[in-house]
């Protein structure tokens, strides 16, 4: 069975993006979505031993949309 890791990606207030993996102490960021993706891959390689690495990484983009009433 494939292991999957869900990573929440949000826009950072100061610009760029933050990424936090659910269920593990893995956090990274980046200025662009491409940079976040590369940094998530790098963080996973550093955080997990090869045998324990997730085979699927699901980036879940969280975005607030505020409307005036």
Secondary structure, DSSP 4 states (H G I P E B T S, - for coil): ---EEEEEEEE-TTSSEEEEETTS--EEEESSHHHHHHHHHHHHHHHS-GGG--SEEEEEEE-------
